[in-house]
Amino acid sequence: MAGMPDEVPTEPIAIPISGELDLHTFRPAEVAPLLDDYFAECRKRGLRRVRVIHGKGTGALRVTVHALLRRSPLVEEFASGDEMSGGWGATLVTLTPRDNTRSNHSSGPYAAGHSAVVGPAWTAQRPRMGTKFIYAVALTLSQAVFSLLMFFLGFQTDKLATGQYFNWVPLVINVVVLWLGIRAVREENEGKYLTYGQGVGAGTLISLFSGLMSSVYTYIHFKIINPNFFDYQVVLMREKWAEKGLSEDKMEQAEAMMRKFSGPGFYAISTPIIVLCVGVIISLIVAAILKRNPPEEGKVAA
């Protein structure tokens, strides 16, 4: 299905012990054990200079790596790369000699040879459904259940006028699910950090996935479950138009205009647009509340 993350690898990944470690393919939670065990294997093979590639991006991963390097007993010193070695998108690390480790350290589960086998803790442990996709499914199901309840209770049919007073409920559901989803993304990050951009991005993706899935459900709902919804809408609107004193001709014209922008197909097309727009607005607010920036360079969070 489009948008679903790749399945979790079942086999360990072999990493060449070359003195250069690229962290782009690893999750933040995998970095800490990976660094020490990779450094240990480098020292065993006489490699004391290691280039760690963390990329530039927002700088969050770089700050996390530097904090880990300061605490590692295997690191003698480190500095950001120069122009020839990747600039501040990479860090050059000097390891302590094998007989000069600052504390006891046992090497990780490496195989002999010129490459190391990454154990289960380091593989790309993305779940079958990533966090954002899981919350997108939760948002879609919540809205679908609410829509079904409104239908079975008659608030989308003969009690449509009363049902309008419940139109705020989907907005509340949206806020709650996006809040929980963005917070979950923050909690699974290394150090539980979350920049404003990451928060907005997470909420936007949740809304996008949910909008696409909701589009399918919306079509099914108004095509099969409640195909007469538009007729009930027309009856309600005619009552309101009559109260305003509109003539029959004008009401006919207004109804004809309504029909151009109604029906299962139109609802299905407009749903992802509306869900995405509302989700972005909510994410802008929620991300500002839940953001937790990583410590500045030279400062290590307690």
N, C-alpha and C positions, 0 to 999 in steps of 0.2 A: 504493500500500500504506500502511495506517495507520501513523503513527509516523515515516515517512520525511520528511526535510527537503525544503523546496521546492527546485526546480532552480535552478541558478546563472543569474542574469540574463545575457543575452548583449549587451544594449545598455547604454551608459553612462546614469547617472542625472543629471538636471538638478537642480541645487541653487540655489534663489533666493538672490541676494546681497542679503540684507536686514539684515545686521548681527546675525542670530540663527542659530546653528548648533546643531542637535539631533543629538547623537551616538548616540542610542538605536538607530538602524538600522545602525550600523557596527560591525564587529568591532574589538577592541582593536588589532590589528596595522595597521588602516587609519587610526588616529587621527593618528599623527605626520605622514605626508605630507598628510593632509587639512587639518590645522590651518594649516600654513604656506602652502599654496596658497590656501586660503580667505582667510586674512589678507592675502595679497598682492593678491588680487582686490578685497578691501574697500578697501585703501589706494588702488588705482588709481581707485576710484570715490568716493574722498573720505570713506569711512566709517572712522572711527578708534575708535569704540566698538562692541565686539562682545560679545554675550551667548552664551556657550558653555554648552549644557545637557547635563550628563553624568549627571544623576539622583543620587539618594542611595544606595540599595542598600547594599552593604558599604563603600562609600567607595573601593574600589580604583581605579575609573576616574577619580574626582576626583583622587586622588593622582598617577595617571599623567599626567593633563592638566596639573596644576600643575607637575610636573617638566618636561614639554615646554615649557610657557610660560616657565619660567626660562631655558631654553636657546635659545629662539627669538630671532633677531635682529630680528624684526618687532614684538616685544612691548615696550612701554615700562613698563607696570605692570599688575597684575591683583589682584583681590580677590574673595572669595566674595560671592554675591548677597545683597541684603537681603531682608526679608520680602516686598516688593513684586515682586522679580525672581526668586523661586524659592528663596531661602535658600541653604543650602550644596549644593543640588542643581544650582546654576548658578554660573558664574564670569563676572564682568564684566572684560573685557579692554580696555585702552587700547593702541592700536597706535602705533608710531613714525610721524612724518610721512614722506612719500614721499622727501624729500631727507635723511632722517636715519636710514637703515638701518644697523644695527650691523655688518653684513657683507653681501657680495654675495648676492643671492637672485634666482633666476629664477622667474617666476610659472608656475603649472601650466597644464595644457591646458584652458583655459576658452574657451568660445564667447562672442562679443559679445552684448550685450543685458542683460537683467535677471536672467539665471540663468546658472549655470556648469555645464559638463558634467563629471561625475565620471568620470575615466578608469578603466581596468580595475583599477588597483591599489586603488581605493576602493569599487568595487561590492561588494555583499554576497557576498563570495567564499566562501560556505559551499559545501563540496564537495557533490556529489550525495548522498553518504551522509556525514553528519556524523561527527565523531570518535567520539562515544559510540555511534552506531549501528553503525559499522564494528567496534568492539570487541565490541559485543553479538553481531554476526554471527560474529565470531571465537570468542567463548565458546560460542555455540550449536553451531557446526561442530565445535569441539574435543570437546565433550561427546558429540555425535552419533557422531563417529569412534570415540571410546573405547567407546561403547555397542555399536557394530557389531563392534569388535574382540573385546569380551567375548563377544558372541553367536557369532561365527564360531570362536572358540577354545574354545567349549563352556562358558564360565564363567557363562552365563545359562541353561544347560540341564542336562546330566548332570553337569557339574562345578560346579554352583551353590554347593556347600559351600566349595569352594576359592575360587570367585569372590568370596566375601564378604570375603576378605582384601585385595581390591583396592578396597574401597569408599572408601578415602582418596584415591584418584587424582583423582576429580572435584573434591574440595575443593582439592587442589593446583592443578589447572587453573584453578579459580575465582580463587584468590589471585593466580596469575601474570597472568592476563588483566586482572583489575581493577587490579593494580599498574601494568601497562603502559598501560592505558586512562587511569587518573587522571593518570599522569605525562605522557602525551601531551597531555591537556587543559591541564596546567600549562605545557608547553613551547610551546603555541600562543598562550598569553595574552601580552598586552603586558607586557614586563619579566619574563616567565616566572614571574609570581606566581600563587599559588594559596592562597586562604583555606581554612580547615578546612571551612566550609560548602560551598564550591564543590567540594571534593574528595569530600565525602560525597554531594553531589547528583549529581556525575558518576558515581560508582560505583553509586548507586541507579538512575539512568536506564539504565546499561548492563545492570544486573541485571534491570530491568523489561522492557526490550526483549528480552533473551535469554530470560527466563522465558516471555514470550508466544510467541516463536518455538519454543522448546523444547517448549511444550505441544503444538503441532501435530506436531512430530517424534515426541514420546512416544506420541501416539495412533497414528500410522502404525507405529511400531516394534512396539508390543505388539498391534496389531490385525492387521498383515500379516506383519511380519518374524518376530516371535517370539510368536505367539498362545498358545503353550502355557506361557508363563513361569509363570503362576499355578499350574499343575499341578505344576511342578517345585518351586515354593515350598512347596506343601502336603506333598509327599513329604519335603522337608527338615525341615519343622516337625514332621511326625508322628514322625520319627526322634528329634528332640529331646524331644518330649512323652513318647515311650515311655521314653526314658532317665530322665525325671523321674518315671515311674511313673503317668502319667495313664491313667485308664480309657478304654475305647473310646467310651463315651457322652460323656465330657468332651472327648475329641478331636473328636468329631462336632460338638459345640457350638462349640468353638473354630474349627473349619474353617468352619462356617456364618457365624460372626462375621467371619472373614477375607474371605469372599466378598462381604460387604456393603461392604467397603472395598478392593476390588481391581477389576481389569479396565481396559481401555484408557481408558474414559471417566473413571474416578476418577483414574487416573494423570495423565491430561491436565489435569484440573482442579487437582490438588494440585501439579503441577510448578511453575507460575509462582509460587505462594505460597511454596513451599520455596526456589526460586531467589532470589526477592526478599528473603526473610528472611535467608538466608545471606549474600546480597550486601550487605545493609545492615550486618550485623555486620562483615564483612570491610572494607567501605568506611570504617567508623568507625575501624578500626585503621590502615588504609593511609593515609587522609587525614591522620591525626595525624603520620605519618612523613614524608609527601611535601609537607606544607603549606609554603608560602613566602610569608609575609605581605608586602604592599607596604610601603615605608618610611613612617614616620609623617610627618604634615604638617610641612613645613619641612625635611625631610631627603630628599635625592635619592640614590638608590642609585648606586654607582659603576659 
